[in-house]
């Protein structure tokens, strides 16, 4: 997974939205990303 804004690959977990979806943030620019788990 790569940040859409700055291109780095370091993320921290923020919170879980549902059983299959989480929100993580890039550690460099703090851009939120939705992560869907399979």
URRA-V895418 format. One record per helix or strand. SS is the DSSP state (2 for helix, 1 for strand). FROM is the first residue (numbers start at 1). TO is the last residue. If there is no record, write none. Layout:
# URRA-V895418
SS_FROM_TO + SS_FROM_TO
This chain:
# URRA-V895418
1_11_16 + 1_21_26 + 1_32_36
